[in-house]
Every structure is written in structure tokens, then in C-alpha cells.
């Protein structure tokens, strides 16, 4: 048996030592054990009830529903049930989980927990029958009032039934409704769910929040309206009224009112599920005449039709072709002034495979801009393989309303992006508050596959004037140039010399050229180049992409500086050759292609650096090593003087890069890559600086002294020859010259002598001075019988091509160290002239002076 103390006050019970202790009301009803030798104060005994009324129990609620009101109240567990301490509805001393209150009943109940809103929800449903009697039109009240309902999440449901010939209109007070996708929570928790009927089938019109543009929804054959209020919301009105209308002969009509700039997102019935088969749904848009509206389809699907065709129809003010019919995949109208209607028409679907018709779209209303009334003509009728796209640039927008930015074709078909193709003339306009939110991207393909036709042909890479006159910024214009594989290569010739963009010397122009290879499987980016540098020409091996990219709106002012010509040239095997003529005022920074990822495997690139006369070029590498580690093969660099053809070969894997060097003549820098280890790629960065050539005074004095010495030697030789000629005997001037004297000893050694005199006593070894034309006259006679005098033992300057081809890299498998090679060394395969020859012949000049730029040399072995 339990001893209980009245819960109306506090009690004191003694403890050990005879002291009284305060006991809280929560502990007043507890089983008491047997006496333990303590003294207790006798209290009145109160029996505890079977259903304990805990102090946590909320105060009782009372709901009374008038008879004949057709209202039903249902209190049920919320979904999903929370894993909390169980909570029950206390009614007539019973613990319940569900309580139903019908019309004409009065019920008192409570909950045995402090937070029933976490366990239960309450639904109030009212049935309105407009088929057997008049409908109660007008403002719809919340019954019962929220003031008498417990603090639970509440849902008020109105189920209105009517004939098909009767139209029902739901009118919503300000602030109007905003449609959201099913399952989306509204910011204030207040949600409307509206459904209609097609015979016995319930069709979901949509889910709506407050603060929108939807002012009215018209339906026929009945409506089911649900208003969801959170338990903490003090709202005590429904916010809508019901009116009687004539038949609308369609599923529903949704009216959307715009008072100023704004947007609305709307969805078809049952979205995202399928729109009912062969039904018609209409949206009416009320737009002030001084504003412009544009429609954009955000998402749609079409079903499989057996009869009719799914479509959207517009009734546009001022249009002579109302209604205007569009397919769902067409560009939708824009720049519309005033009110307009949009209807969605379904079709008879295939019974076996119906598919799904659904539509989500946006209507944007904004003030017209000056550009919306101006037409721009883009004439691409003479272009080939070219496309132009006007689209939004990726910028962040604020959460508040931002007017749309549309491109309109023929002033009516508007969209956020528009693509124009070659072969036609296009008329476009803009509906945009800020045209800097748009930009233009264009692409053109130049393909020439006939080697004979393409050779030496040139094409200008210039942005057409019709694009430059548009009021939006040009972002990219790309040319893709295609050539016959392994037959022709390409040369890019700029109108102004180019500068390569580097971190040490960045481009400060409003545009740059981005050059990259488009060969499949080859990721090769040559770099970014802008006008105002030292690069005179860029030669590439195969197909390339040249992109003109702008960085500032001022490109229109600098458009005259653009100008690039691509030419088809004979095929070469290197990936790229840069022809550089450095400026005498500043350094020229150059770096290898694919600077960030490294030069691709087994590729070769060269720089042809021109050094003007009277200048000296200083070549300096910015890093001590390239950092490449080869997996197979070797990576080499060759520096070759073009005049002397002397070259230096460096192993980029093993050796440090050379110290700064000075070059008095034009030279080559060539790098050839191996197959590098991942992460250890080849990249090269260097600069070239020109300085005036200075002559040392010592050099001048040495030259003068050397010249004087040579003059004295020449005078001595002349005197000796004159004296020697005086001793010679006069000989016959006939044509027998060039034949040995018959008295000369021609016998083999060790044979008896025929001549009584020795060589000292004989003058048989002396010769008369003979004119070469007399000796070789029969060889020098031309077809006309005249004689030509050859140039013998005189210097002839080289007049053939020089510097057109880069140096040939050594074999990739070679492990030779750095070596200096020069072409001035005589070839060992040609024997030197014998000093014992009695005389030599002068060979005629055949006129062949085409000396190849490079002979293939093997690096010399290092000396012991």
C-alpha cells in the first residue's frame, strides 16, 4: 500500500535525527517501506487513482462541433513518429493514440506529456456539397477556431463537390501564392495544397506558399483545398474565398498577377508526375503594359501520343496569328507587352507505353531596355562552318529579384542563350537590364585537305565586323585549322609581333591568342600570346586551335590590333618552331609549351632567335635544372650558331643548364623530350636580351699590326717571284704546255739512269709560267666558242638558304655528354693532298653552293 500526501501543498517527513525534510510534490506518491526506527508524522491516507494525473499533463482542451456543420476533427500521431517517450491522449480516463470528433459532438481531452506537438497532428475536414444545394460562397473561415485547438500542427481541409457544368474559383488575398515543388517547405511553414477532380480521379494542381503572384485558381467538378499551419503559428484566417463561375471547359485556370518586376515559377498538374491524358490547362498572366514578359521552359517531358499532338498555345496581345502554337522543345516567346495566356494541351497517349508529359517553366517580367527596341543584323550568309552563341556569363547573382537577360530572335523568340549558324542572316535584339551579364562565344573551322590546293594558301583569322558591332562582350573566337596529316604544316603570321604571356612579363592588352594542338590524344598547349612582343612567327606541325580571348570590354577599341594569318607550309617533324626577333629595349621571356604539365613525351620544340648586326644576344636560363627524369630515352637541348653551324649539346636530365652565354649571330635553341617519369616533366624557361656590340681597343691594335705584317710578307713573296722568273729560260709559247718534258726521269727506282745529268744539274724540273686558259681551254669553252675564266682560290660568300631548319637532335638513346661540334673540321673520309705531287689541277666551279644547314655529327668522346 502506498502512502500519499495531498498534492495541493508541500509536506515534511522526518529523517534520522528527528529533522524534517522538504518533499517535492513529484515524490508525494511513492511506496513507503516498513518502519526503520524513525519517528513519522501521521498523515491522512489518500488512495492514488488508477490513471495517474502527472504534473506534466497539459491542461484539458474542449472541442465542440455544431450539428450539421459537416466538420470532422481527427487527432492522430504525426508522421514519422519520433523516437521519444510515449505520449497519449487522455480522454474519459483512457489513454488513446487517436481521437475522432464528429459534427454535433463535444469532447474534452488532454495529453500526458509536455510536448504533444512532437507526437500528434490535428486535421479538420469540412465537406461542402454543391450538387444537392447552393454552395456557401464567400470568405472561408477556419472551423473550429485555432484558439480552441491544442497547440499541434494543424491541417484544415475543404472538400467541395460540384457538377461538371459549374466552375469554382478560389480567390486568394494579398500576399498571393507562390507555387513550389511537392515536398518543398515554405519559409513560414504555411502551405496550401490544391487538388481537382476528373470524374473519380483526384488531380494535384500544385503546392503553394505565401508571397507570390497566384491570385486565382478556377476549376470545375469540385476542388479539394488543404491549409497546413505549424503549431506555433497564430493565424486564425484561411486567406481565400470561393466564388461561383461558369464552366471553364478545361482542368483548371491559374491566374498570376504582376504589379511590378518579378518572376514566377509554375508547374503542370501532377508535377513531377504525368499530366492527365488529353487534358487542357491554362495560365493567365496579368502584366502592366509598360513591362515586358518572357517565358522560359526549365524542364519538360513529352509522352507517346497516338492521337493529337502535345503543344503549348499562346494568346499574345497584338499578334495576328492568335493563338500561336509552339512545341515544348521550341524557343518560347519573349519581350511580350501586357497580358497574355499560356495553355498546355495533352494528347491521347499510347496505352502500352504512355510516357510522361510534364512541364516546369518560368515567367520573367521586367522593364524594357533601350536595347530591346534596337535590331542588330548578324550576317553569316558568306561564312562556312561557323557558329556563334550569345549566353550568360558565369557571375554570382544576389538572392533578391534580378531581372532576366534574354536574347530575342526576330524580337519575339527570346531565350537566355541563342546560337546562330553560318549561311544565314539573323536579326536579333536584347531584353536585358545589364548587357555585361552576356557574352559571345564563336567558333569557325578551316579545313583544307588537298595538298596541292592548300600549299602556300593563306587564311585571315579575324573577327567579323558584325560580331564586333554587338553591344555584348566577345569572350572567345576560336579557329580550328585542319591540315592533311603528315603532308602539310601550318605557320601563324601576326600583323604585330607577339609576346608570350609569362609570370615575369604578363600581357596587358585587352585580348590574347591561345594556341593549342587539336591532334587527338595529344595535350599540347603552346601558350598565350598578345600583340607587342618579339615573336615574328609560330610554326606548328599539325592541326591547331587558335582562340582570340578578350579580357576587357575595351576590345572594340583595340580590335584594329588583331590580325593573324595562317598559311599552309611544307611538312616538318617538330611540334613547334618559334621565330623570335628580340627587341633591343627589353628582355624577351620564352617558355616551353605545356609549361604547367610539362612538354609531352618524345616531342621537340625549337626557337629561331635572330640577332641583328651590331648586336649581341645574351641567353640566360632562369633555372639551374629542368627537373626532368626520363623513364626511357634521353632529353637533350641543342644551342647552334646559324652562321658557323657550331653547336653545343646538353643532356637535360644529367647536367645543369648552361651559364649565360653571348651570341653575335642568329642561333637556334632546340629541346627534345624523352618519355619522362610521372611528375618529373620537362619545362624550359629562358630570356634573351640584345645589347650593342662593342669593339675592344686591344682588338683594333691587333688587327692593325696583323694587317701590316701580312702586307710585308706579301711584298717579300712578290720580290722573290720576280727574281726567280728572271732566271727562267725562254720556252716555246705553243700549246704543248702541260705535258711532261721528255727528258724528265720517269724510271722506277733502282733502274739504270737514262740521263747523264742529275736533277741539280738539269733544268727539267723548271716550268714556264703558263696561263690557265691555255692549259684548260678545251674545258672552259662554252657552247658559243668563248672562254670563261673561273674563280680560283678566291672567297665566295654563301648565297644559299641558311637558318630555315632547326638543328637535328641527337639520337634519343645516346648517352653522350655535352660536346662542342663545329663544321669547320675537315672530314676524315677525304684524303689530304700529297705533298709529293708535282702539281695540282684547278677544278672548274659547278655553281653548287647549297650547303645543308646541318650535318649530322656525333658528339666527340671526352679526352682522357
C-alpha positions, 0 to 999 in steps of 0.5 A: 500500500502506498502512502500519499500526501495531498498534492495541493501543498508541500509536506515534511517527513522526518529523517534520522535525527528527528529533522524534517525534510522538504518533499517535492510534490513529484515524490508525494506518491511513492511506496513507503517501506516498513518502519526503520526506527524513525519517528513519522508524522501521521498523515491522512491516507489518500488512495492514488487513482488508477490513471495517474494525473502527472504534473506534466499533463497539459491542461484539458482542451474542449472541442465542440462541433455544431450539428450539421456543420459537416466538420470532422476533427481527427487527432492522430500521431504525426508522421514519422513518429519520433523516437521519444517517450510515449505520449497519449491522449487522455480522454474519459480516463483512457489513454488513446493514440487517436481521437475522432470528433464528429459534427454535433459532438463535444469532447474534452481531452488532454495529453500526458506529456509536455510536448504533444506537438512532437507526437500528434497532428490535428486535421479538420475536414469540412465537406461542402456539397454543391450538387444537392444545394447552393454552395456557401460562397464567400470568405472561408473561415477556419472551423473550429477556431485555432484558439480552441485547438491544442497547440499541434500542427494543424491541417484544415481541409475543404472538400467541395463537390460540384457538377461538371457544368459549374466552375469554382474559383478560389480567390486568394488575398494579398500576399498571393501564392507562390507555387513550389515543388511537392515536398518543398517547405515554405519559409513560414511553414504555411502551405496550401495544397490544391487538388481537382477532380476528373470524374473519380480521379483526384488531380494535384494542381500544385503546392503553394506558399505565401508571397507570390503572384497566384491570385486565382485558381478556377476549376470545375467538378469540385476542388479539394483545398488543404491549409497546413499551419505549424503549431506555433503559428497564430493565424486564425484566417484561411486567406481565400474565398470561393466564388461561383463561375461558369464552366471553364471547359478545361482542368483548371485556370491559374491566374498570376498577377504582376504589379511590378518586376518579378518572376514566377515559377509554375508547374503542370498538374501532377508535377513531377508526375504525368499530366492527365491524358488529353487534358487542357490547362491554362495560365493567365498572366496579368502584366502592366503594359509598360513591362515586358514578359518572357517565358522560359521552359526549365524542364519538360517531358513529352509522352507517346501520343497516338492521337493529337499532338502535345503543344503549348498555345499562346494568346499574345496581345497584338499578334495576328496569328492568335493563338500561336502554337509552339512545341515544348522543345521550341524557343518560347516567346519573349519581350511580350507587352501586357497580358497574355495566356499560356495553355498546355494541351495533352494528347491521347497517349499510347496505352502500352507505353504512355510516357510522361508529359510534364512541364516546369517553366518560368515567367520573367517580367521586367522593364524594357531596355533601350536595347530591346527596341534596337535590331542588330543584323548578324550576317553569316550568309558568306561564312562556312562552318561557323557558329556563334552563341550569345549566353550568360556569363558565369557571375554570382547573382544576389538572392533578391529579384534580378531581372532576366537577360534574354536574347530575342530572335526576330524580337519575339523568340527570346531565350537566355542563350541563342546560337546562330549558324553560318549561311544565314542572316539573323536579326536579333535584339536584347531584353536585358537590364545589364548587357555585361551579364552576356557574352559571345562565344564563336567558333569557325573551322578551316579545313583544307585537305588537298595538298596541292590546293592548300600549299602556300594558301593563306587564311585571315583569322579575324573577327567579323565586323558584325560580331564586333558591332554587338553591344555584348562582350566577345569572350572567345573566337576560336579557329580550328585549322585542319591540315592533311596529316603528315603532308602539310604544316601550318605557320601563324603570321601576326600583323604585330609581333607577339609576346608570350604571356609569362609570370615575369612579363604578363600581357596587358592588352585587352585580348590574347591568342591561345594556341593549342594542338587539336591532334587527338590524344595529344595535350599540347598547349603552346601558350598565350600570346598578345600583340607587342612582343618579339615573336615574328612567327609560330610554326606548328606541325599539325592541326591547331586551335587558335582562340582570340580571348578578350579580357576587357570590354575595351576590345572594340577599341583595340580590335584594329590590333588583331590580325593573324594569318595562317598559311599552309607550309611544307611538312616538318617533324617538330611540334613547334618552331618559334621565330623570335626577333628580340627587341633591343629595349627589353628582355624577351621571356620564352617558355616551353609549351605545356609549361604547367604539365610539362612538354609531352613525351618524345616531342621537340620544340625549337626557337629561331632567335635572330640577332641583328648586326651590331648586336649581341644576344645574351641567353640566360636560363632562369633555372639551374635544372629542368627537373626532368627524369626520363623513364626511357630515352634521353632529353637533350637541348641543342644551342647552334650558331646559324652562321658557323653551324657550331653547336653545343649539346646538353643532356637535360636530365644529367647536367645543369643548364648552361651559364649565360652565354653571348651570341653575335649571330642568329642561333637556334635553341632546340629541346627534345623530350624523352618519355619522362617519369610521372611528375618529373616533366620537362619545362624550359624557361629562358630570356634573351636580351640584345645589347650593342656590340662593342669593339675592344681597343686591344682588338683594333691594335691587333688587327692593325699590326696583323694587317701590316705584317701580312702586307710585308710578307706579301711584298717579300713573296712578290720580290722573290717571284720576280727574281726567280722568273728572271732566271727562267729560260725562254720556252716555246709559247705553243700549246704543248704546255702541260705535258711532261718534258721528255727528258724528265726521269720517269724510271722506277727506282733502282733502274739504270739512269737514262740521263747523264745529268742529275736533277741539280744539274738539269733544268727539267724540273723548271716550268714556264709560267703558263696561263690557265686558259691555255692549259684548260681551254678545251674545258672552259669553252662554252657552247658559243666558242668563248672562254670563261675564266673561273674563280680560283682560290678566291672567297665566295660568300654563301648565297644559299638558304641558311637558318630555315631548319632547326638543328637535328637532335641527337639520337634519343638513346645516346648517352653522350655528354655535352660536346662542342661540334663545329663544321669547320673540321675537315672530314676524315673520309677525304684524303689530304693532298700529297705533298709529293705531287708535282702539281695540282689541277684547278677544278672548274666551279659547278655553281653548287653552293647549297650547303645543308644547314646541318650535318649530322655529327656525333658528339666527340668522346671526352679526352682522357 
